[in-house]
Structures are given as structure tokens and as C-alpha cells.
Amino acid sequence: MTVIECSHLEKRYRGGAGVKDADFTIQENTITGIVGRNGSGKTTLMKTIAGYLKQTGGEISVFGENPFNSLKVSANSMYLDEYTMFSNALTTKDILHHHSRFYPNWDAQLAQRLADYFSIPMKVGTDYLSKGQKNTFYGILGLAARCPLTIFDEPTTGMDASVRKDFYRALLKDYLAHPRTILISSHHLDEIDELIEDLLLIDGGRTVLHLPIEEVKEYAMAVSGPAIEVKNWSAQQDVIAHLEDQGSISTVIVKNHFTAAEKAAAGGLRFAPVSASDLCVYLTRRNIGGIDDVFSNSQHG
């Protein structure tokens, strides 16, 4: 069943567009990673899906309805980010209790066990938690609620490496036991590429790539060798990016559409896989060249 469907989705603000042209569908019971540079439109997209924002163009459907002002979407989804706020009159224990009354799939035992494991104090308001503790607590809410649609926007901000690893492991274990649709954005794609099933890459408010993560890992190759040979060979390929030359050696990133025979025939070239994280960087590069060009240009100015 399709849970989320966006067709030419647009969300504009007075200062510009947060989402310009988002086109994708997300099926139920999948974990989708939403990635992109800062300002790419990830948060605007996720808040629009959650019904917090009303689109200004295109179409969006969540559980078969427009999510804005939808009771169905509100009752069956949860959006969590570092700016989630609760009254400081409520302790963390109170918040867990109130969530148990609203979310029918709430697992109170899991919530308490996770709070104990991550050493979350139960007698204070969230303002008294550190940034890492606060986001860990919000992550616990998202796991224990077991909403049909759970949206984590940069859930591990402020967490140290070991806590991030444990949180993602807890998320995966509970998802396998209780499948639901999960969206998760992160600046640490290399930390979640073994967790997610699909990857949605957003840049400039547009969908750049939406594929199963295993296909993303096979999407491109880095090809290196003598500059003239790389140039001649890549002229017949779909080039994603040219990397800076190192003397007479050149490297290009190409879509992995060539055949084994073509690869074998390019005897003087070296082929290497491109990680999902690096691919996202190459696909969203806004300029030609690298950071070294900034300094070389300034020296010549």
C-alpha cells in the first residue's frame, strides 16, 4: 500500500521555495532515509508530509488524504525533531504517560526500558535535559508510539557516537518486530545506510534520486587513469562529476551503466566503487572544481 505520494509538490515561502518539485511515492512498512545538504528542503518536505505545513502547489497524499488539517494523518503519524517542545510543567515521566493515552500502539514497557538504558531522568522537564538527552528522549517517544508513520528529522543531533549507534540499533530491532513506515533524515548517511531500505535525495527542493539503498550503492563508479584515456573513455559515458586532476592522472564519476566488456576493454583505467554518501555529494555539487579552486582563484585575483 502507498502511504505517501507526492506529485510536483511545492511549498513556497515569501523568501523563496522550500520545496520546488518533489516527485516520489513511499510504500508502507519501509524505512526511507531523506538526505540532502543544509537548506535542501528536507525539513520543509517532512513537515508538509506530517501536515504541519500546507503545500502551495502540486499534490500530496498521506494515507489517502491531504495531510494538512487531517485528523487521520494526525492520529496515525508522529513528527519529531530537535525543536519539539513540551511544557516544562510536565516531567519526562508525565510526557510518557500522556503519550500512552493518545497513541493506541504505545508500548509503555519499551519506553521505560529505553529511558532507563539511556539514563534519562524521569522527574524533570525536557528543558533540564542536555541536547543529546533531549533528542534521545524524543527518539524514545518515536519508537514507543509505533505510529503507522513515524518521521525522525535529524534525530541524533547532540548524541555521542555510542548513543547514536544504540539508537539506530533499537530502531531497527523494533521495526523488525513491529513494521511501520519510517522516514529519517540525517547528515550522517554513512551511519544509516545499513538501516534504511530506500534513499530519497533532495537538493534545491527537488527530488534528485529515489532508489533502494542497494541500487544507490551500485549507481556509480570512480574511473581513474591517464588523463587522455579517461577523457576518451568517459566521452561515451554518463558522467556525474569530474574530480580534480593529479598531474597526468584524471578521475571521473560515471553512472554504472557500462558493460563488463566495456570495462574489460578499458585496460589502462582503474575502477572503484562510489559510496552512497559520496554519490550524494557528487550529485548535489553546485560548482565545478573543488575547494582548492577557491584559494587558487583568490591568489590570482
C-alpha positions as CSV (number, residue, x, y, z in Angstrom):
1,M,0.0,0.0,0.0
2,T,1.2,3.5,-0.8
3,V,1.5,5.6,2.3
4,I,2.9,8.8,0.8
5,E,2.5,10.1,-2.7
6,C,3.9,13.5,-3.9
7,S,3.5,14.8,-7.4
8,H,5.3,18.0,-8.3
9,L,4.9,19.0,-4.7
10,E,5.8,22.7,-3.9
11,K,6.0,24.7,-0.7
12,R,6.9,28.3,-1.2
13,Y,7.7,31.0,1.4
14,R,7.9,34.7,1.0
15,G,11.7,34.4,0.8
16,G,11.7,31.6,-1.7
17,A,10.8,27.9,-2.1
18,G,11.4,25.3,0.5
19,V,10.2,22.5,-1.8
20,K,10.1,23.2,-5.6
21,D,9.3,19.9,-7.4
22,A,9.2,16.8,-5.2
23,D,8.0,13.6,-7.0
24,F,8.0,10.2,-5.2
25,T,5.9,7.6,-3.6
26,I,6.7,5.7,-0.4
27,Q,5.2,2.3,0.4
28,E,4.1,1.1,3.8
29,N,6.5,-0.8,6.1
30,T,9.7,0.7,4.8
31,I,12.5,2.8,6.3
32,T,13.4,5.7,4.0
33,G,16.4,7.9,4.5
34,I,15.9,11.5,3.4
35,V,19.2,13.2,2.7
36,G,20.4,16.5,1.3
37,R,22.6,19.4,2.1
38,N,21.6,22.1,4.6
39,G,18.8,24.2,3.1
40,S,17.9,21.5,0.5
41,G,14.3,21.3,1.7
42,K,14.3,18.2,3.8
43,T,12.6,19.7,6.9
44,T,10.0,21.5,4.8
45,L,9.2,18.3,3.0
46,M,8.9,16.3,6.1
47,K,6.7,18.9,7.9
48,T,4.5,19.0,4.8
49,I,4.1,15.2,4.9
50,A,3.3,15.4,8.6
51,G,0.6,18.0,7.9
52,Y,2.4,20.9,9.7
53,L,2.6,22.9,6.5
54,K,0.2,23.3,3.6
55,Q,1.6,22.9,0.2
56,T,1.4,25.8,-2.3
57,G,1.5,23.7,-5.4
58,G,1.4,20.1,-6.7
59,E,-0.2,17.2,-5.0
60,I,0.4,15.3,-1.7
61,S,-1.4,12.4,-0.3
62,V,-0.7,10.6,3.1
63,F,-2.9,7.7,4.0
64,G,-5.1,8.7,1.0
65,E,-5.7,12.2,2.3
66,N,-4.1,15.7,2.1
67,P,-2.2,15.7,5.4
68,F,-2.9,19.4,6.2
69,N,-5.6,19.6,8.9
70,S,-6.2,15.8,8.5
71,L,-7.3,14.1,11.7
72,K,-6.5,10.7,10.1
73,V,-2.9,11.7,9.4
74,S,-2.5,13.4,12.8
75,A,-3.7,10.2,14.6
76,N,-1.5,7.9,12.6
77,S,1.7,9.8,12.4
78,M,4.4,11.4,14.6
79,Y,6.9,14.0,13.6
80,L,9.9,14.6,15.9
81,D,12.9,17.0,15.6
82,E,15.2,18.8,18.0
83,Y,12.7,21.7,18.3
84,T,9.9,19.5,19.6
85,M,8.6,21.3,22.7
86,F,6.7,20.3,25.8
87,S,5.6,22.4,28.8
88,N,8.2,22.4,31.5
89,A,5.3,21.8,33.9
90,L,5.4,18.2,32.6
91,T,8.2,15.8,33.7
92,T,9.5,13.3,31.3
93,K,7.5,10.7,33.2
94,D,4.3,12.8,32.7
95,I,5.1,13.0,29.0
96,L,5.4,9.2,28.6
97,H,2.1,8.8,30.5
98,H,0.2,11.3,28.2
99,H,1.6,9.6,25.1
100,S,0.2,6.3,26.3
101,R,-3.2,7.8,26.3
102,F,-3.0,9.2,22.8
103,Y,-1.2,6.5,20.8
104,P,-3.0,3.2,20.7
105,N,0.2,1.2,19.9
106,W,2.1,2.8,22.7
107,D,4.5,0.3,24.5
108,A,5.0,1.7,28.0
109,Q,7.4,-1.0,29.0
110,L,9.6,-0.4,26.0
111,A,9.6,3.4,26.7
112,Q,10.6,2.8,30.3
113,R,13.3,0.3,29.5
114,L,14.8,2.6,26.9
115,A,14.7,5.6,29.3
116,D,16.5,3.5,31.9
117,Y,19.1,2.3,29.4
118,F,19.9,5.8,28.1
119,S,19.8,7.2,31.7
120,I,17.0,9.7,31.0
121,P,15.9,11.3,34.3
122,M,12.2,10.9,34.9
123,K,11.5,13.7,37.4
124,V,12.5,16.8,35.3
125,G,11.1,18.8,32.4
126,T,12.7,18.5,29.0
127,D,14.4,21.9,29.4
128,Y,16.6,20.4,32.0
129,L,17.9,17.7,29.7
130,S,21.1,18.2,27.6
131,K,20.7,18.5,23.9
132,G,21.7,14.9,23.4
133,Q,19.4,13.6,26.2
134,K,16.5,15.6,24.8
135,N,16.9,14.1,21.3
136,T,17.3,10.7,22.8
137,F,14.1,11.1,24.8
138,Y,12.3,12.3,21.6
139,G,13.7,9.2,19.9
140,I,12.2,7.0,22.6
141,L,8.8,8.7,22.1
142,G,9.0,7.9,18.4
143,L,9.9,4.2,19.0
144,A,7.4,3.5,21.7
145,A,4.5,5.1,19.9
146,R,4.8,2.7,17.0
147,C,2.8,5.1,14.7
148,P,2.0,3.8,11.3
149,L,4.1,6.7,10.0
150,T,7.0,8.0,12.1
151,I,9.1,10.9,11.0
152,F,12.5,11.5,12.6
153,D,14.1,14.7,11.5
154,E,17.8,14.6,12.4
155,P,17.1,12.5,15.5
156,T,20.6,12.0,16.6
157,T,21.7,15.7,16.8
158,G,23.8,16.1,20.0
159,M,24.1,12.4,20.7
160,D,27.6,11.0,21.0
161,A,28.7,8.2,18.7
162,S,27.9,5.3,21.0
163,V,24.4,6.6,21.8
164,R,23.7,7.2,18.0
165,K,24.7,3.6,17.3
166,D,22.5,2.2,20.1
167,F,19.5,4.4,19.0
168,Y,19.7,3.1,15.4
169,R,20.1,-0.4,16.6
170,A,17.0,0.0,18.8
171,L,15.1,1.5,15.9
172,L,16.0,-1.4,13.6
173,K,15.1,-4.1,16.2
174,D,11.7,-2.6,17.0
175,Y,11.0,-2.0,13.3
176,L,11.7,-5.7,12.5
177,A,9.4,-6.7,15.3
178,H,6.7,-4.1,14.5
179,P,7.0,-2.9,10.9
180,R,5.7,0.5,10.0
181,T,6.6,3.4,7.7
182,I,9.6,5.4,9.0
183,L,11.2,8.5,7.5
184,I,14.6,9.5,8.9
185,S,16.8,12.4,7.8
186,S,20.4,12.6,8.8
187,H,23.7,14.3,7.9
188,H,25.4,11.0,8.7
189,L,24.3,8.9,5.8
190,D,27.2,6.5,6.4
191,E,25.7,5.7,9.8
192,I,22.2,4.9,8.4
193,D,22.9,3.3,5.0
194,E,22.8,-0.2,6.7
195,L,19.5,0.8,8.4
196,I,17.4,2.3,5.6
197,E,15.8,0.4,2.7
198,D,15.3,3.4,0.4
199,L,17.1,6.6,-0.1
200,L,15.5,9.9,-1.1
201,L,18.0,12.6,-2.1
202,I,16.7,16.2,-2.1
203,D,18.5,19.2,-3.5
204,G,17.2,22.7,-4.1
205,G,13.7,21.4,-3.1
206,R,13.7,18.8,-5.9
207,T,13.9,15.1,-5.9
208,V,17.3,14.1,-7.3
209,L,17.3,10.4,-6.5
210,H,14.8,7.9,-5.0
211,L,16.0,4.3,-5.1
212,P,16.6,1.3,-2.9
213,I,19.8,1.8,-1.0
214,E,21.4,-1.3,-2.6
215,E,20.9,0.2,-6.0
216,V,22.3,3.5,-4.8
217,K,25.5,1.7,-3.7
218,E,25.8,0.3,-7.3
219,Y,24.8,3.5,-9.0
220,A,28.2,4.9,-9.9
221,M,31.9,4.1,-10.3
222,A,35.0,6.2,-10.0
223,V,37.3,5.8,-13.1
224,S,40.9,6.9,-12.9
225,G,43.9,6.8,-15.2
226,P,45.9,8.8,-17.7
227,A,44.0,11.9,-18.4
228,I,43.6,11.4,-22.2
229,E,42.5,7.8,-21.8
230,V,39.9,8.9,-19.1
231,K,38.7,11.7,-21.4
232,N,38.3,9.4,-24.4
233,W,36.6,6.6,-22.5
234,S,34.2,8.8,-20.5
235,A,33.1,10.7,-23.6
236,Q,30.8,7.8,-24.3
237,Q,29.6,7.5,-20.7
238,D,27.1,9.3,-18.4
239,V,29.5,11.5,-16.3
240,I,28.3,12.7,-12.9
241,A,31.4,14.6,-11.8
242,H,34.9,15.4,-12.9
243,L,37.3,15.4,-10.0
244,E,40.5,17.5,-9.9
245,D,43.4,16.1,-11.9
246,Q,46.5,14.9,-10.1
247,G,49.3,15.6,-12.6
248,S,48.6,13.5,-15.7
249,I,46.1,11.3,-13.8
250,S,42.4,12.2,-14.1
251,T,39.3,10.8,-12.2
252,V,35.7,11.0,-13.2
253,I,32.5,9.7,-11.6
254,V,30.2,7.9,-14.0
255,K,26.9,6.1,-13.9
256,N,27.4,2.4,-13.7
257,H,25.7,1.7,-17.0
258,F,28.7,0.3,-18.9
259,T,29.0,-3.4,-19.6
260,A,31.6,-5.8,-18.2
261,A,33.0,-5.9,-21.8
262,E,33.4,-2.2,-21.9
263,K,35.2,-2.2,-18.5
264,A,37.5,-5.0,-19.6
265,A,38.4,-3.2,-22.8
266,A,39.5,-0.1,-20.8
267,G,42.6,-1.9,-19.7
268,G,44.6,1.2,-18.7
269,L,41.9,2.5,-16.4
270,R,41.2,1.8,-12.7
271,F,37.6,1.3,-11.5
272,A,36.5,1.8,-7.9
273,P,33.0,1.8,-6.2
274,V,31.5,5.0,-5.0
275,S,29.8,5.0,-1.6
276,A,26.2,6.2,-1.2
277,S,27.4,9.1,0.9
278,D,30.0,10.3,-1.7
279,L,27.5,9.8,-4.5
280,C,25.0,12.2,-2.8
281,V,27.8,14.8,-2.6
282,Y,28.7,14.4,-6.3
283,L,25.0,14.6,-7.4
284,T,24.4,17.8,-5.4
285,R,27.6,19.7,-6.2
286,R,26.8,23.3,-7.2
287,N,30.1,24.2,-8.7
288,I,32.9,22.9,-10.9
289,G,36.1,22.1,-9.2
290,G,36.9,21.7,-5.5
291,I,37.8,23.8,-2.5
292,D,41.3,24.2,-3.7
293,D,40.0,26.4,-6.6
294,V,38.7,28.9,-4.1
295,F,42.3,29.6,-2.9
296,S,43.9,29.4,-6.3
297,N,41.3,31.9,-7.7
298,S,41.9,34.3,-4.7
299,Q,45.7,34.1,-5.3
300,H,45.2,35.1,-8.9
301,G,42.7,37.9,-8.1
